[in-house]
C-alpha cells in the first residue's frame, strides 16, 4: 500500500508514516504543534529556526495553520 503525503499548504504536509500523521513542516519531521509550543514557551523565531533548521516562512505557516484550525473550533458551555 503506497502512502502519499497530503499537502495542507505550501509548507505543511501530513503523512501517516511521519510523526504519526501529525502536520509537519514540508520536507522535515518537525511537527507544527512543536513549533507552536516552543514559541508559546518563550523561544524566539530565531531560536526555533536555529534549533530545527527552519526559516521564517515555515514558522509563519505553522502559526497560520494553528490560527485556521482554531478558528473552526466550537466551544460549548457545560453546566
N, C-alpha and C positions, 0 to 999 in steps of 0.2 A: 504494500500500500504506500503510495507516494504522498508525502506530506509537503504542502507548499505553504510558504509564509503568506499571511494575509496582510496587505498594506493598509494601515489605518490612516496614515498621512504620508507626506514625503519622507518623513524621518522616523516614523513609528510603525513597527510590524508586530504581528502575533504569529507564533509558530508553536504548535503543541509540543514540539521536541526541544524548544529553547525556553528555559526558565518556567517550565510547567504551563506554557501558554500565556504567560503574563505579557502585557505590552512592553516592548523593549525598543531602545534606540536602534534604528536600522543599521545592520552591519556590526552590531555589538551584542553582548549579552547583558547589557545594563538596563535593568527594569525602570520604567517610568516612576513607579512608586518609590524606588530607592532614591532617585534624583529629588523628588518632591520632599521626601523625608529628610534628606541631607540639608536641603535649603531651609526647611522648617526648623531643623535643629541648629541653625545658625551659620552653616557654611556659606561662603560667598560663591557667586557664579564661578569666579576664577579658581577657587579651591576645588569645586566639583569638577570643573573642566580638567584641571591638572590631575586629580585623583583617578578619574575614569576615562581620560583621553577623549573628551568630548569638546564640542565647540559651542559657542553661544546659541546658535540656531537649534542645536539639539536640546539645550535646556529650555529655550522658549517653546519648542514643540512639546516638551513634557508638560510644561505649565499650561499650554493651550489645551492639550488633551485632558488634563485634570479639570480645568475650568469647564470644558464642554461636557465632560462626564458628570460633574456635579450639578450642572445646570438642569439636567434631566432628572435629578434625584427628587423623589417625593418624600416628604416627612409628614407623618401623621401623629397627632397627639393621641396618647393612650391614657385613658383615665375614666 
